[in-house]
Amino acid sequence: MARKSRLFVLLAALLLAVTPAFSQNTAELLGYPSTAKLLILNADDFGMCHAENVATMDLLLNGNITSATAMPPTPWFKEAAQFAKEHPKLHIGVHSTFTSEWKFYKWGPVLGRSAVPSLVTPEGFFPDDTPWVEAKADPADVEKELRAQIEHARKLGLEPTHLDNHMGSLYGLVTGRDFLDVVFKICAEYGLPFRLPRHLSEQYLKTLPEDRVRKIEARTQALVQKGFVLPDYLLTVKHGKTYEETWNRYAAMFRALKPGVTELYMHVAVESPEIKAVTNAWRQRVWDYRVFKDPKTKALLDSLGVVLISYKPLQELQRQHIPPSR
């Protein structure tokens, strides 16, 4: 009997491996050839401050990037949401936020500190870092606040095309305690694809414990089988010491793109006293803005045959398999 049971498990695993939803990359699921290289250019932290908003809005309006994700708890979110409302054909998602990393520029839950007490520090703000969230957050509070952030965006006129997560606080990458069950429950309700790549980057394959890698890979397979549409790869740049070095690193990344759907996320800002007061890393954000304003960036992508898309096609395909309930 045990032998038959083991045989059944093996056959089930083989069937899972050849199921079209998982054997095809996401570009193929969207109707492209298996060799096609599709790229989502997403600006994170929309709404974080005015300097971020000015840069993000400019890049979106001029087609230099294809999407952005806005942070509902942050001070300049209302401006981002108003922009989204005025430009419904642009594709903007929600950058779910459970951390507040800057020393003097802080924010807390959309619901207020008393409604989700496990998410805030004694000062009443979100914590500075991801390990704090993984160790102390109550999943029930995470679910309430995540849903509230999406509803807050919608109330202000931002109908999100996708969902991602600021600083990766919900992924469990540090301690292994994640909140992805909550995330995908809500993604199913609202019909939102989520930033969880089907293939982990080399960095995570090298640094994460093997059991955690296996857990993430198993979960990703299961989600694809259920009909969630995920990007194949997720990238961000490691900035150089100068703008020129940073541009060259982006260029090298574009040349090394693999077939499938890749999301590249960046943080953009115009140079201003505000962004300089928020973060010592302001130069890198200004460089990111310059990279995607630079005509040679688009020219390089065109020469490589890279197809720029947003999360909208992923959302439309996912909703065919998992109709939203809200």
C-alpha positions in Angstrom: 0.0 0.0 0.0 2.8 2.4 0.9 4.5 1.6 -2.5 1.3 2.5 -4.3 1.0 5.7 -2.4 4.5 6.7 -3.3 3.8 5.9 -6.9 0.6 8.1 -6.9 2.6 11.0 -5.4 5.2 10.6 -8.1 2.6 10.5 -10.9 0.9 13.6 -9.5 4.2 15.5 -9.4 4.9 14.6 -13.0 1.4 15.7 -14.1 1.9 19.0 -12.2 5.3 19.5 -13.9 3.8 19.3 -17.4 0.6 21.3 -16.7 0.6 24.0 -19.4 0.1 26.8 -16.9 3.4 26.1 -15.3 5.4 24.7 -18.2 4.8 27.9 -20.2 6.4 31.1 -19.1 4.1 34.1 -18.5 4.9 35.7 -21.9 3.5 32.5 -23.5 0.4 32.6 -21.3 -0.1 36.1 -22.6 0.0 34.9 -26.2 3.6 35.8 -27.0 6.2 33.4 -28.4 8.3 31.4 -25.9 11.4 33.5 -26.8 9.7 36.9 -26.3 11.2 39.2 -23.7 8.6 41.3 -22.0 9.6 44.0 -19.5 7.5 45.8 -16.9 9.1 49.1 -15.8 7.6 49.9 -12.4 8.4 52.9 -10.2 7.9 52.1 -6.6 7.1 54.6 -3.8 4.7 56.8 -5.7 3.1 59.1 -3.2 6.0 58.9 -0.7 7.0 62.6 -1.3 6.4 65.3 -3.8 9.8 64.8 -5.5 9.0 61.1 -6.1 5.6 62.1 -7.5 7.0 64.7 -10.0 9.4 62.2 -11.4 6.9 59.3 -11.5 4.2 61.3 -13.2 6.6 62.7 -15.8 7.9 59.2 -16.7 4.4 57.7 -16.9 3.0 60.5 -19.0 5.9 60.3 -21.5 5.8 56.5 -21.7 9.3 56.1 -20.2 8.0 53.6 -17.7 4.9 51.4 -17.9 3.6 51.3 -14.4 4.0 52.5 -10.8 2.8 51.5 -7.4 1.6 54.1 -4.9 1.8 54.0 -1.1 -1.6 54.7 0.6 -0.3 55.6 4.1 2.2 58.2 2.9 1.9 62.0 3.1 1.8 62.7 -0.6 -0.4 59.8 -1.6 -3.4 62.0 -2.3 -1.5 63.7 -5.1 -0.6 60.3 -6.6 -4.2 59.1 -6.4 -5.5 62.3 -8.0 -3.1 61.8 -10.9 -4.3 58.2 -11.3 -7.9 59.4 -11.3 -7.2 62.0 -14.0 -5.3 59.4 -16.1 -7.2 56.2 -15.9 -5.5 54.7 -19.0 -2.2 54.7 -17.1 -1.5 51.6 -15.0 -0.9 52.1 -11.4 -1.0 49.7 -8.5 -0.9 49.7 -4.7 2.5 49.5 -3.0 1.3 47.9 0.2 3.1 49.5 3.1 3.9 48.2 6.6 7.3 49.9 7.2 8.4 53.5 7.6 12.2 53.5 7.1 13.2 57.1 7.2 14.5 58.7 10.5 12.4 61.9 10.5 9.8 61.3 7.8 7.3 58.8 9.1 3.8 57.3 8.5 1.5 54.8 10.1 -1.5 52.7 9.2 -4.4 54.0 7.1 -6.7 52.5 9.8 -5.0 54.3 12.7 -2.7 52.9 15.4 -5.5 51.6 17.7 -7.2 49.5 15.0 -4.1 47.5 14.2 -1.9 47.7 17.3 0.5 44.9 16.3 1.7 46.9 13.3 3.0 50.0 15.1 5.8 50.9 17.3 5.3 52.7 20.7 5.6 56.0 18.8 2.6 55.0 16.6 4.4 54.6 13.3 5.1 51.6 11.2 8.5 50.1 12.2 11.8 50.9 10.4 12.5 47.4 9.0 11.1 44.1 7.7 12.3 41.8 10.5 10.1 43.7 13.0 7.1 43.1 10.8 7.9 39.4 10.4 8.3 38.9 14.1 5.5 41.0 15.6 2.7 41.5 13.1 -0.6 39.8 13.6 -1.9 38.3 10.3 -5.4 39.6 11.2 -4.0 43.1 11.5 -2.1 42.7 8.2 -5.3 41.6 6.4 -7.3 44.5 7.8 -4.7 47.1 7.0 -3.9 45.7 3.5 -7.6 45.7 2.6 -7.9 49.3 4.0 -5.0 50.5 1.9 -6.6 49.2 -1.3 -10.0 50.6 -0.4 -8.4 54.0 0.5 -6.8 54.1 -3.0 -10.1 53.2 -4.7 -12.0 55.8 -2.7 -9.6 58.5 -3.9 -9.9 57.4 -7.5 -7.0 55.0 -8.0 -8.3 51.6 -9.4 -5.2 49.4 -9.0 -3.9 47.1 -11.7 -1.6 45.2 -9.4 -0.3 44.9 -5.9 3.3 44.8 -4.5 4.9 45.3 -1.1 7.2 48.0 0.2 10.5 46.6 1.4 9.3 43.1 1.1 7.9 43.1 4.6 5.2 40.4 3.8 7.4 37.8 2.0 9.1 36.2 5.0 12.5 36.4 3.4 14.4 37.3 6.7 12.8 34.9 9.3 10.6 32.7 7.2 7.4 34.0 8.7 5.4 35.4 5.8 1.9 36.8 5.2 1.5 35.6 1.6 -1.7 33.6 2.4 -3.3 36.9 3.4 -1.9 38.7 0.4 -3.2 36.2 -2.2 -6.6 36.0 -0.4 -6.9 39.7 -1.0 -5.4 39.5 -4.5 -8.1 37.0 -5.4 -10.9 39.2 -4.0 -9.8 42.3 -5.9 -8.4 40.6 -9.1 -4.9 41.8 -8.6 -1.7 40.2 -9.8 1.1 40.3 -7.2 4.9 40.9 -7.4 6.0 37.3 -6.6 8.4 36.1 -9.3 8.1 32.5 -10.6 11.9 32.2 -10.4 14.0 33.5 -7.6 17.0 35.6 -8.5 20.5 34.2 -8.1 21.0 36.4 -5.0 18.2 34.7 -3.1 19.1 31.3 -4.3 22.6 31.8 -2.9 21.6 33.5 0.4 18.3 31.9 1.5 18.2 28.6 3.4 17.4 25.6 1.1 14.2 24.8 2.9 12.9 28.4 2.5 13.8 28.3 -1.2 11.8 25.0 -1.6 8.9 26.5 0.3 8.8 29.5 -2.0 9.1 27.5 -5.2 6.3 25.1 -4.1 4.0 28.0 -3.2 4.7 29.7 -6.5 3.9 26.5 -8.5 0.6 26.2 -6.5 -0.4 29.8 -7.1 0.2 29.5 -10.9 -1.9 26.3 -10.9 -4.7 28.2 -9.2 -4.7 30.8 -12.0 -2.6 33.6 -10.4 -0.5 35.3 -13.1 3.0 36.1 -11.9 6.0 37.7 -13.5 8.7 35.2 -14.4 11.6 37.3 -13.0 12.0 40.3 -10.7 15.0 42.7 -11.0 16.4 45.9 -9.5 19.7 47.6 -10.2 22.7 47.9 -7.9 23.7 51.5 -8.4 27.2 52.5 -9.4 29.2 55.3 -8.0 28.2 57.7 -10.8 25.3 58.2 -13.1 27.3 56.8 -16.1 28.2 53.6 -14.1 24.6 53.2 -13.1 23.3 53.6 -16.7 25.8 51.0 -17.8 24.5 48.6 -15.1 21.0 49.0 -16.3 22.2 48.4 -19.9 23.9 45.2 -18.9 20.7 44.1 -17.2 18.6 44.8 -20.3 21.1 42.8 -22.5 20.8 39.8 -20.1 17.0 39.6 -19.9 15.6 36.1 -20.2 12.5 35.1 -22.2 9.3 35.7 -20.3 7.9 38.6 -18.3 10.4 40.5 -16.2 9.5 43.2 -13.8 12.2 45.8 -13.1 11.4 48.1 -10.3 13.2 51.4 -9.5 12.8 54.5 -7.3 12.7 57.8 -9.1 12.8 61.4 -7.9 13.6 64.9 -9.1 16.4 66.6 -7.2 15.0 68.9 -4.6 15.6 70.0 -0.9 12.7 67.7 0.0 14.2 64.5 -1.2 17.6 65.4 0.2 16.0 65.9 3.6 14.2 62.5 3.4 17.1 60.3 2.4 20.9 60.2 2.0 20.3 58.0 -1.0 18.6 60.8 -3.0 21.3 60.7 -5.7 20.4 57.1 -6.6 16.7 58.1 -7.0 17.6 61.1 -9.2 19.9 58.8 -11.3 17.0 56.4 -11.8 14.9 59.2 -13.0 17.6 60.3 -15.4 18.2 56.8 -16.7 14.6 56.4 -17.8 14.4 60.0 -19.2 17.5 59.3 -21.3 16.6 58.6 -24.9 19.4 56.1 -25.3 17.6 53.8 -22.7 14.6 53.4 -24.9 16.8 53.1 -28.0 18.7 50.3 -26.4 15.5 48.4 -25.3 14.1 48.8 -28.9 17.4 47.5 -30.4 17.2 44.4 -28.2 13.6 43.7 -29.2 12.3 44.0 -25.7 8.5 44.5 -25.5 7.4 46.9 -22.8 4.2 46.1 -21.0 2.4 47.0 -17.8 0.7 44.7 -15.3 -2.6 45.3 -17.0 -2.4 42.2 -19.4 -1.5 40.1 -16.4 -4.5 41.4 -14.5 -6.8 40.7 -17.4 -5.6 37.2 -17.8 -5.7 36.5 -14.1 -9.3 37.7 -13.9 -10.3 35.2 -16.6 -9.2 32.4 -14.2 -10.1 34.0 -10.9 -13.0 36.5 -11.2 -12.7 39.1 -8.5 -15.4 39.0 -5.8 -15.3 42.7 -5.0 
